[in-house]
Amino acid sequence: MKMVDHLLGPLDWSKIALLIEYGPGSGRFTFEILRRMCPDARLMAIETGAEFARSLRSDCDDHRLIVVEGSAAQVNHHLGRHGLGQADFVVTGLPFSTLGPAEGDAIMRETALALKPSGQLAAYQMRTAIRPLIERHFSDLRDAYEWWNIPPCHLYWASGPNRNA
């Protein structure tokens, strides 16, 4: 829970109308995001695993949650399909170190396009493979390390999405 608090703590929840989560899995971050969100905000959770998506839908009846089974690389398609505009925030724990370079870059490029100009990204990673991708697609990056997580985890907060990368 320390890592969840560390990553989500700096977010200004009063300014988040739409948040996207990549790879919600069992919902560890999802439920905490919903707890912190404003009553009229929306959360789109994009999950590749059919069982995780099904479980999240059945475990959560919060009307603010939209569970999408699919790829984060298709985030803009998912937003359009649900009639949503650009997001204020993206949270990801996708293991970028296990993705191919082209796939990781595509996800980060689509993320920058999916965010409002004032939009931000928060990421938690076991390795640092995501860092050059963030640096390519965002103008500002802040990082930290969460020692209390097992295993310890790199945390990143980025702003200034670069739509021309």
C-alpha positions in Angstrom: 0.0 0.0 0.0 3.0 2.3 0.5 3.8 2.2 -3.2 0.2 3.0 -4.1 0.2 6.0 -1.7 3.6 7.1 -2.9 2.6 7.0 -6.6 -0.9 8.5 -6.2 -0.2 10.9 -3.4 1.1 13.8 -5.6 -1.9 13.8 -7.9 -4.4 16.7 -7.7 -7.6 14.7 -7.7 -9.8 17.8 -7.9 -8.4 18.4 -11.5 -8.8 14.8 -12.8 -12.0 14.3 -14.8 -10.7 11.3 -16.8 -7.9 8.9 -15.7 -6.7 5.9 -17.7 -5.1 2.9 -16.0 -3.0 0.5 -18.1 -2.9 -3.1 -16.8 -5.2 -2.9 -13.7 -4.8 -6.7 -13.1 -6.7 -7.5 -9.9 -7.4 -3.9 -9.2 -4.9 -2.9 -6.5 -4.5 0.6 -8.0 -8.0 0.7 -9.5 -9.9 0.6 -6.2 -7.6 3.2 -4.6 -8.0 5.4 -7.7 -11.8 5.2 -7.4 -11.6 5.9 -3.7 -9.7 9.1 -4.4 -11.5 10.3 -7.5 -14.2 13.0 -7.6 -17.8 11.6 -7.9 -18.2 12.8 -11.5 -14.8 11.7 -12.7 -14.3 8.6 -14.9 -11.7 5.8 -14.9 -10.9 3.8 -18.0 -9.0 0.6 -17.1 -7.4 -1.1 -20.1 -6.5 -4.8 -19.5 -5.2 -7.4 -22.0 -6.2 -10.3 -19.8 -9.7 -11.5 -20.4 -10.0 -13.1 -16.9 -8.7 -10.0 -15.1 -11.1 -7.8 -17.1 -14.0 -10.0 -16.3 -13.1 -10.2 -12.6 -12.7 -6.4 -12.4 -16.1 -5.9 -14.0 -17.7 -8.3 -11.5 -15.9 -7.1 -8.4 -16.6 -3.4 -9.0 -20.0 -1.9 -9.6 -18.8 1.7 -9.5 -20.5 3.6 -12.4 -17.3 5.7 -12.9 -15.3 2.6 -14.0 -15.0 1.6 -17.7 -13.2 -1.7 -18.1 -11.8 -2.3 -21.6 -10.3 -5.5 -22.7 -7.6 -4.6 -25.1 -4.2 -3.1 -25.6 -2.9 0.2 -24.2 -1.4 0.8 -27.7 -5.0 1.3 -28.8 -5.9 3.8 -26.1 -7.1 6.5 -28.5 -9.4 4.0 -30.2 -10.8 3.0 -26.8 -11.4 6.6 -25.9 -13.2 7.3 -29.2 -15.3 4.1 -28.9 -16.6 5.3 -25.5 -17.1 8.9 -26.6 -14.4 10.2 -24.3 -12.0 13.0 -25.0 -8.4 13.4 -23.9 -7.5 12.3 -20.4 -6.0 14.2 -17.6 -3.9 11.4 -16.3 -2.6 7.9 -17.1 -1.3 5.5 -14.5 0.6 2.4 -15.7 2.4 -0.5 -14.2 2.8 -2.3 -17.5 6.2 -4.1 -17.5 7.9 -2.0 -20.3 11.1 -4.1 -19.8 9.3 -7.1 -21.2 7.8 -5.3 -24.2 9.5 -5.0 -27.5 11.0 -1.6 -28.3 8.4 -0.8 -31.0 5.5 -1.8 -28.8 6.7 0.2 -25.8 7.3 3.3 -28.0 3.9 2.9 -29.6 2.2 2.8 -26.2 4.0 5.9 -25.1 3.3 7.7 -28.3 -0.4 6.9 -28.1 -0.4 7.9 -24.4 1.0 11.3 -25.2 -1.7 11.7 -27.9 -4.4 10.6 -25.5 -3.5 13.2 -22.9 -4.6 16.8 -22.7 -1.7 19.3 -23.1 -1.8 19.6 -19.3 -2.0 15.8 -18.9 0.3 13.7 -16.9 1.6 10.2 -16.6 2.5 8.2 -13.4 4.3 4.9 -13.8 5.6 2.2 -11.4 8.2 -0.2 -12.7 10.6 -2.8 -11.4 13.2 -1.8 -14.1 14.2 1.4 -15.8 13.3 0.5 -19.4 10.4 3.0 -19.5 12.6 6.0 -18.7 13.9 6.7 -22.2 10.4 6.3 -23.6 9.1 8.8 -21.1 11.9 11.2 -21.9 11.2 10.9 -25.6 7.4 11.6 -25.2 7.2 14.0 -22.3 9.1 17.2 -21.6 9.2 16.9 -17.8 10.1 13.9 -15.6 10.4 13.4 -11.9 11.3 10.1 -10.4 11.6 8.3 -7.0 12.2 4.9 -5.6 9.9 3.0 -3.3 12.1 0.8 -1.0 9.2 -0.6 0.9 7.7 -2.4 -2.0 8.8 -6.0 -2.6 10.6 -5.9 -4.9 11.6 -2.2 -4.6 10.1 -0.1 -7.4 11.0 2.9 -9.6 8.3 5.6 -9.7 7.9 8.2 -12.4 5.7 11.2 -12.9 5.8 12.9 -16.3 4.1 16.0 -17.7 4.2 17.9 -21.0 3.1 15.3 -23.4 5.1 15.6 -26.7 2.8 14.9 -29.6 5.6 15.2 -32.2 7.9 12.5 -30.9 
